[in-house]
């Protein structure tokens, strides 16, 4: 009976390599014996992975192409949007110019209406002031279209020289819409407004006080308007400003 001689690992490995070189068909058998099933399946899995990688690369290439197309379309849209913005800015500028012209026309029309209203109501205001305040032979002594009675103008100039009123107060009197004066040194300072507001009432009161210092006479503030709201009526009563409602036109 022959006793087997144990081989050391290196000798065993050498014999296995030599055997594989002489019989290559033994290699799969040996590998199955030495390796796990998972390790043996690794090449197939690697092939599958490479196949998926290739498909993903193809899809990524398509995505890059589509993204390039989107970038180009987006660039075109940006260009078109910039042109639209430029056109819109020009339209806004034109609209702003039209609004400016419209505001200017509205302002001119409002001034025209105010001036026309003032001219229309002068005689009626004179008559109402005469009967309301019992004036003695009253006359219109100042209007905003250039009429200034010499007597009133002289009285204001004397008061300015005497220091009874200041230069600013003198200029304020020349801004009154209508002044009516009678032979007894009584005067009515009238502010005219189609739709009266608080400043109209306050101006009438303040300018009447200035004229009183300039003439040393009795000066009454009044407001002529086509429309007066209740808050303004209350303010006029509180400041003792007479109100004449005269419709327009």
ZILINWO-V759690 format. One record per backbone hydrogen bond with DSSP energy under -0.5 kcal/mol. NH is the residue of the N-H (numbers start at 1). CO is the residue of the C=O. E is the energy in kcal/mol with one decimal. If there is no record, write none. Layout:
nh:co:e
NH:CO:E
NH:CO:E
This chain:
nh:co:e
6:4:-0.7
12:8:-2.5
13:9:-2.7
14:10:-2.2
15:11:-2.3
16:12:-2.0
17:13:-2.3
18:14:-2.3
19:15:-2.4
20:16:-2.3
21:17:-2.1
22:18:-1.7
23:19:-2.4
26:23:-1.9
27:24:-1.8
29:25:-0.6
30:26:-2.7
31:27:-2.8
32:28:-2.4
33:29:-1.6
34:30:-2.2
35:31:-3.2
40:36:-2.1
41:37:-2.0
42:39:-0.8
45:41:-2.2
46:42:-2.8
47:43:-2.6
48:44:-2.6
49:45:-2.9
50:46:-2.7
51:47:-2.4
52:48:-2.5
53:49:-2.7
54:50:-2.6
55:51:-2.3
56:52:-3.1
57:53:-2.7
58:54:-2.2
59:55:-2.8
60:56:-3.3
61:57:-2.6
62:58:-2.1
63:59:-2.7
64:60:-2.8
65:61:-2.2
66:62:-3.0
67:63:-3.3
68:64:-2.6
69:65:-2.3
70:66:-2.7
71:67:-2.9
72:68:-2.2
73:69:-2.8
74:70:-3.4
75:71:-2.6
76:72:-2.2
77:73:-2.7
78:74:-2.9
79:75:-2.2
80:76:-2.6
81:77:-3.2
82:78:-2.7
83:79:-2.1
84:80:-2.5
85:81:-2.9
86:82:-2.4
87:83:-2.5
88:84:-3.0
89:85:-2.8
90:86:-2.1
91:87:-2.4
92:88:-2.9
93:89:-2.5
94:90:-2.7
95:91:-2.9
96:92:-3.0
97:93:-2.4
98:94:-2.4
99:95:-3.0
100:96:-2.6
101:97:-2.5
102:98:-2.8
103:99:-3.2
104:100:-2.4
105:101:-2.8
106:102:-3.0
107:103:-2.8
108:104:-2.7
109:105:-2.9
110:106:-2.8
111:107:-2.6
112:108:-2.6
113:109:-3.0
114:110:-2.9
115:111:-2.9
116:112:-2.9
117:113:-2.9
118:114:-2.4
119:115:-2.2
120:116:-2.3
121:117:-1.9
122:118:-0.6
122:119:-0.7
125:121:-3.3
126:122:-2.5
127:123:-2.3
128:124:-2.5
129:125:-2.7
130:126:-2.2
131:127:-2.1
132:128:-2.9
133:129:-2.4
134:130:-0.8
135:130:-1.3
137:135:-0.8
139:181:-2.6
141:139:-0.7
141:179:-2.7
142:179:-1.2
143:147:-2.4
144:177:-0.7
146:143:-0.9
149:141:-3.2
153:149:-2.5
154:150:-2.7
155:151:-2.0
156:152:-2.2
157:153:-2.1
158:154:-2.7
159:155:-2.1
160:156:-1.9
161:157:-2.3
162:158:-2.4
163:159:-0.7
163:160:-0.6
164:159:-2.0
165:159:-1.2
170:166:-2.3
171:167:-2.4
172:168:-1.9
173:169:-1.9
174:170:-1.5
175:172:-1.2
176:173:-1.5
178:190:-1.8
179:142:-1.9
180:188:-2.2
181:139:-2.6
182:186:-2.2
183:136:-2.1
185:182:-1.1
187:218:-2.9
188:180:-2.7
189:220:-2.3
190:178:-3.1
190:188:-0.6
191:222:-2.2
193:224:-2.3
196:227:-1.8
200:197:-0.5
201:197:-1.3
202:198:-2.5
203:199:-2.7
204:200:-1.9
205:201:-1.9
206:202:-2.6
207:203:-3.0
208:204:-1.7
209:205:-1.7
210:206:-1.8
211:207:-2.3
212:208:-2.0
213:209:-1.5
214:210:-1.9
215:211:-2.5
216:212:-1.9
218:185:-1.3
219:217:-0.5
220:187:-2.7
222:189:-2.6
223:242:-2.7
224:191:-2.6
225:223:-0.5
225:244:-2.1
226:193:-0.7
226:194:-1.2
227:194:-1.4
233:229:-2.2
234:230:-2.4
235:231:-2.0
236:232:-2.6
237:233:-2.2
238:234:-2.2
239:235:-2.0
240:237:-1.0
241:236:-3.0
242:221:-2.1
242:240:-0.6
244:223:-3.2
245:243:-0.5
246:225:-2.1
246:244:-0.8
